[in-house]
Amino acid sequence: MPFVLLVVTLLAGGLLSLLLLNGAVNQDSFELNKLQKETNGYTDEQQQLQQEVDQYAAPGGLEQRARQLGMVPGGNPAFLNPDGSVRGTPEEATAPPAPPPTSKAPPTPTGTPTATPPSGTPTGAAAAAATGSPPGTAPSAPTTAGGAHAAATTTPTPPGR
């Protein structure tokens, strides 16, 4: 009789400890699932912020924000040689002439559409590149009105991006 009681007690203790261990594993599983969902949310947020940074770093966006801050493209720089002589002639950065204000055309009474420029017309840096900048040259760094270079510089975007 004492042997049977010992075996039953050992079995009951084993089952109880197995039940407690299973409950702890399930609780950890729920915690792991919660942390994985939180990590996925942070990953999505990081990707969204990276896309926003990439938009701000685009050459067209940099040029537009620099012009809004009153910056103008820099002139030709001068370089100092190791012996102290100056190579090139520096030019002060000047703002390009402002484009003439565009007036809105009155609507046509017959209902015929007015001519609009095609959507593929290059604007901004692409137009400057198409109108005479040699291919493969990087645009100059924007400068402030006093001639000091701005902190941000633009780099050309490789084709296909």
Secondary structure, DSSP 8 states (H G I E B T S, - for coil): -HHHHHHHHHHHHHHHHHHHHHHHHHHHHHHHHHHHHHHHHHHHHHHHHHHHHHHHHSHHHHHHHHHHTT-EE-----EE-TTS-EES--------------------TT--------TT---THHHHHHTT--TT-----EE-TTS-B-S-------TT-
